[in-house]
Amino acid sequence: MHSSILPWYSFSLFDEQQYKKNLRRRTTLRYRPISACCISPSNKLVISASASGVLETYDLAHHCSRSTHTNIHSTACFHVQEGCIYSLVPDENHNLLWLGGDRDLRCFHWDDLDTRLSLSENKLDAVQRIDMGYGETNGIAIHSSQNLIIAAGGDSKAYVYDYVRSKVVTTLKGHEDYLHDVILDKKSSSLVATCSEDCTLRLWDLRSGQCIRTIDRKRKHRPSSSKRFITTAMFDSDSNFLLIGDGAKNLSICYVATGEIVRSTSFMGIPSRLRTYEENVLISCFDDNVIRLCTWGMNTVAEARGYNKSVFDVSVSSDESLFVSCVRHFIFSAIITLIFIFLGNLGAPRRLH
């Protein structure tokens, strides 16, 4: 006789395919959460990406000139792929916009986005599509001078892809769980950091493909905790220090040469994105609606409060005059929930409902 009682562990198994199927069913073109945003290199457009594979464009000059906080609609909407867009990264040197989705990477020309904006078309073809053969791409780093794109995969590996030769040149292996983000040290152009659900951050030599240092937050601080997963990181301008955000709502400063944590600061939410502004750091958090501008010493310079939602992503314009953030919020039609904040007056955010 076969028992009808399932083993206890069956209830804890996560069915990723069923989750994505349900997500696609809920997030139609007219009802979707925003997952990423960025500002075009020309500072003319804001691009938002959604969980249903949709890109939307916004005329930045038009919206910043408005004196009211009324509902603002996108100027164009493109369904570019099936499934969620997890990451959105501009390659300014080649005038490209890269998207990380399920099992593939796609790139688009910024010029094409400008043209479609003026023609109000809803079809947008990718310049290049890369079939990566794994799960979601949660983070992307661009090495423009070497024509490389580094993708943080859902299969615990990071892939270094030469998009001119259309081949994977290096696979960074060593993590035990999926990756949240990947960061390239722009000064050295050979040092890469990967952030993982396994509670470690690994530093890699891009030339050899070898891991040169592992920073284990779970082992070092609280072995029984499962909340020390690493969400994001950022190198300082001199490549001496590294900011690390973790699932325990901490932001830590790490000395790159030794991996030593020299300071930690607690926040109300889990750090989701780190961006540079002059010599300071912009910090956005899940489970927190406050975006902070801090020094590298973790002293708060200014704060901007948005909606009572998690802040998923934040993007700074190339002239560093403003930034845009997107929050976890289900939206109707072509209306986006963004916060436009002028960095010259950080305390007075402009919301695009």
C-alpha positions in Angstrom: 0.0 0.0 0.0 1.3 3.4 -0.9 1.0 6.2 1.6 -0.9 9.3 0.5 1.1 11.5 2.9 3.8 13.5 1.2 7.2 13.7 2.8 7.6 16.8 4.9 10.2 18.3 2.7 8.0 18.3 -0.3 6.1 21.3 0.9 9.3 23.3 1.1 10.4 22.7 -2.4 10.3 25.8 -4.7 8.9 25.1 -8.1 10.6 27.8 -10.2 8.8 26.9 -13.5 5.4 27.0 -11.9 6.3 30.3 -10.2 7.3 31.9 -13.5 4.2 30.5 -15.2 1.9 32.0 -12.5 3.8 35.3 -12.7 3.4 35.5 -16.5 -0.3 34.7 -16.1 -0.8 37.6 -13.5 1.4 40.1 -15.2 -0.2 40.9 -18.5 0.8 43.9 -20.6 -1.7 46.0 -18.7 -0.8 44.9 -15.1 2.8 44.3 -14.1 5.5 45.1 -11.6 8.5 47.2 -12.5 11.8 45.3 -12.1 14.4 47.7 -13.4 15.0 51.2 -14.7 17.7 53.3 -16.3 18.4 56.7 -17.9 19.7 56.9 -21.5 23.3 58.1 -22.1 21.8 61.3 -23.7 19.7 61.9 -20.6 16.6 62.2 -22.9 14.8 59.0 -22.0 14.0 56.9 -19.0 13.5 53.2 -19.6 11.5 50.9 -17.3 11.5 47.1 -17.5 8.8 44.9 -16.2 8.1 41.3 -15.1 6.1 40.6 -18.2 9.0 41.4 -20.6 7.9 45.0 -21.4 10.1 48.0 -22.0 8.5 51.5 -21.6 10.1 54.8 -22.5 9.5 58.2 -20.9 10.4 61.6 -22.2 12.6 63.0 -19.5 12.6 66.6 -20.6 8.8 66.7 -20.8 8.3 65.1 -17.4 10.8 67.2 -15.5 9.2 70.4 -16.9 5.9 69.5 -15.4 4.9 71.4 -12.2 2.2 68.9 -11.1 2.3 65.3 -9.7 -0.5 64.0 -11.9 -0.5 60.6 -13.6 2.2 60.5 -16.3 2.0 58.0 -19.1 4.8 56.4 -21.1 5.5 57.6 -24.6 6.1 54.1 -26.0 5.7 50.5 -24.9 7.5 47.5 -26.3 6.9 43.8 -25.6 10.5 42.6 -26.2 10.5 39.1 -24.7 8.5 36.5 -22.9 9.0 36.4 -19.1 10.6 38.7 -16.7 13.3 41.3 -17.4 15.6 41.0 -14.3 18.3 43.4 -15.2 18.8 46.5 -17.4 22.3 47.9 -18.1 23.4 50.6 -20.6 26.7 50.2 -22.5 27.5 53.8 -23.2 30.6 53.2 -25.2 28.7 51.2 -27.8 25.3 53.0 -27.4 23.6 49.8 -26.4 21.1 48.7 -23.8 21.4 45.2 -22.4 18.5 43.2 -20.9 18.9 40.1 -18.8 15.9 37.7 -18.9 15.1 34.0 -18.6 17.8 32.0 -20.4 19.0 34.8 -22.6 20.5 38.2 -23.0 19.3 40.8 -25.5 20.6 44.2 -26.5 19.1 47.2 -28.3 20.4 50.4 -29.8 19.6 53.6 -28.0 19.2 55.2 -31.3 16.4 52.7 -32.1 14.7 53.6 -28.9 14.8 57.3 -29.8 13.4 56.6 -33.2 10.6 54.4 -31.9 9.8 57.1 -29.4 9.2 59.7 -32.1 7.2 57.3 -34.4 5.2 55.8 -31.5 5.8 52.3 -32.7 5.3 49.3 -30.4 7.7 46.8 -32.1 11.4 46.7 -31.2 13.8 44.2 -32.6 17.0 43.2 -30.6 20.3 43.9 -32.2 21.7 40.7 -30.7 20.2 37.8 -28.7 22.4 35.5 -26.7 21.1 32.1 -25.6 22.9 31.5 -22.3 21.2 28.2 -21.5 20.6 28.7 -17.8 18.0 30.4 -15.6 17.4 34.0 -15.0 20.1 36.7 -15.4 19.9 38.7 -12.2 22.9 41.0 -12.8 25.0 42.3 -15.7 28.3 44.0 -15.9 29.7 45.5 -19.1 33.4 45.5 -20.0 33.2 47.8 -23.0 36.9 48.0 -23.9 37.1 44.2 -24.2 33.6 43.7 -25.7 32.7 41.6 -22.8 29.4 41.2 -20.9 29.5 39.4 -17.5 26.2 37.8 -16.5 25.2 36.6 -13.0 23.2 33.4 -13.6 20.5 31.6 -11.7 22.6 28.4 -11.9 25.3 29.8 -9.4 27.8 30.7 -12.1 28.8 33.9 -13.8 29.4 33.9 -17.5 31.9 36.1 -19.3 30.6 36.5 -22.9 32.4 38.1 -25.9 29.5 39.6 -27.8 31.6 40.3 -30.9 32.8 36.7 -31.3 29.5 35.4 -29.9 31.1 32.9 -27.4 31.5 32.4 -23.7 35.2 32.9 -23.0 35.2 32.2 -19.2 32.8 30.7 -16.7 33.3 31.8 -13.1 32.4 28.7 -10.9 32.5 28.3 -7.1 29.2 29.6 -5.6 26.7 27.1 -4.2 23.6 29.1 -4.9 22.2 31.5 -7.5 23.8 34.9 -8.0 22.1 38.2 -7.2 24.5 40.6 -8.9 27.9 40.9 -10.6 30.2 44.0 -10.4 33.2 45.0 -12.5 35.9 47.1 -10.9 36.2 49.8 -13.6 39.6 51.0 -12.5 41.5 47.7 -12.8 39.1 46.2 -15.5 40.2 42.8 -14.3 38.6 42.4 -10.9 35.0 41.1 -10.7 32.8 40.6 -7.6 29.8 38.2 -7.5 27.1 38.3 -4.9 25.3 35.1 -4.1 22.4 33.6 -2.1 25.0 31.3 -0.5 26.0 34.2 1.8 29.3 34.7 0.1 30.9 37.4 -2.1 33.7 36.2 -4.4 36.4 38.3 -6.0 37.6 37.0 -9.4 40.6 37.7 -11.6 39.0 38.2 -15.0 42.2 37.4 -16.8 42.7 34.0 -15.3 39.1 33.2 -14.4 40.2 32.2 -10.9 38.6 33.2 -7.5 41.2 35.2 -5.6 39.2 35.8 -2.4 35.9 34.7 -0.7 34.1 36.9 1.8 31.8 34.6 3.8 29.2 36.6 5.7 27.3 33.7 7.1 30.4 31.9 8.5 32.0 35.1 9.9 29.0 36.6 11.6 26.1 34.3 12.4 26.5 30.6 11.2 22.9 29.8 12.0 21.5 32.6 9.9 20.2 32.2 6.4 19.6 35.9 5.9 23.2 36.9 5.2 22.8 36.4 1.4 24.7 39.0 -0.5 22.5 41.3 -2.6 24.7 43.9 -4.1 28.2 45.4 -3.9 30.2 48.3 -5.3 33.9 49.2 -5.6 35.2 52.6 -4.5 37.0 54.8 -7.0 40.4 53.7 -5.9 39.5 50.0 -5.8 40.7 49.7 -2.2 37.3 49.2 -0.6 34.1 47.4 -1.4 30.6 48.1 -0.2 28.5 44.9 0.4 24.8 44.7 1.0 23.3 41.6 2.7 19.9 40.1 3.5 20.3 41.0 7.2 19.8 44.6 6.2 23.4 45.6 6.6 25.8 47.5 4.5 29.4 46.7 5.2 32.7 48.2 4.1 35.3 45.6 3.1 39.0 46.0 2.5 39.6 44.5 -0.9 43.2 43.4 -0.3 42.4 41.2 2.7 38.6 40.7 2.7 38.4 42.2 6.2 35.1 43.9 7.1 36.1 47.2 8.6 32.6 48.7 9.3 28.9 47.7 9.1 25.8 49.8 9.2 22.2 48.6 9.6 19.3 49.8 7.5 15.5 49.5 7.7 15.5 47.4 4.5 17.8 45.1 2.5 20.2 47.0 0.2 19.0 46.4 -3.4 21.2 48.8 -5.5 24.3 50.9 -5.0 25.1 53.8 -7.3 27.9 56.4 -7.2 27.3 60.1 -7.1 30.5 62.2 -7.0 32.2 60.9 -3.9 29.1 59.6 -2.3 26.8 56.5 -2.5 23.2 56.3 -3.4 21.5 53.4 -1.6 18.1 51.9 -2.3 16.5 49.1 -0.2 13.9 46.4 -0.4 11.2 46.8 2.3 12.1 50.4 2.7 10.8 53.5 0.8 13.7 55.8 1.7 16.6 56.4 -0.8 19.7 57.6 1.0 22.8 59.5 -0.2 25.6 58.6 2.1 29.4 59.1 2.4 31.7 56.1 2.2 32.0 56.5 6.0 28.2 55.7 6.1 27.2 59.2 7.2 23.8 60.2 5.7 24.1 63.3 3.6 20.4 63.4 2.5 17.3 61.2 2.2 14.4 61.1 -0.2 11.2 59.4 0.7 9.0 57.8 -2.0 6.0 55.5 -1.8 5.5 53.0 0.9 7.0 50.2 -1.2 10.3 48.4 -1.8 12.8 50.3 -4.0 14.1 47.8 -6.6 16.4 49.9 -8.7 18.0 53.3 -9.0 19.7 55.0 -12.0 21.7 58.2 -12.1 21.9 60.4 -15.2 25.3 60.8 -16.9 25.4 64.5 -15.8 24.6 63.5 -12.2 21.8 66.0 -12.1 19.0 63.6 -11.1 18.3 60.0 -10.5 15.3 57.8 -11.1 14.1 54.9 -8.9 11.5 52.2 -9.4 9.5 50.5 -6.7 7.8 47.2 -6.4 4.3 48.1 -7.3 1.7 46.7 -9.7 0.8 49.2 -12.3 -2.2 49.6 -14.6 -1.9 50.4 -18.3 1.2 52.4 -19.3 1.6 54.2 -16.0 4.9 53.7 -14.2 5.7 54.3 -10.5 9.0 56.2 -10.6 10.5 58.7 -8.3 12.4 61.5 -10.1 14.8 63.2 -7.7 17.1 66.2 -8.5 20.4 65.6 -6.7 20.8 69.3 -6.2 17.8 69.3 -4.0 17.5 65.7 -2.7 14.9 66.5 -0.1 12.3 67.4 -2.7 11.5 64.3 -4.9 9.2 64.4 -7.9 7.0 61.4 -8.2 5.6 60.0 -11.4 2.6 58.0 -10.4 
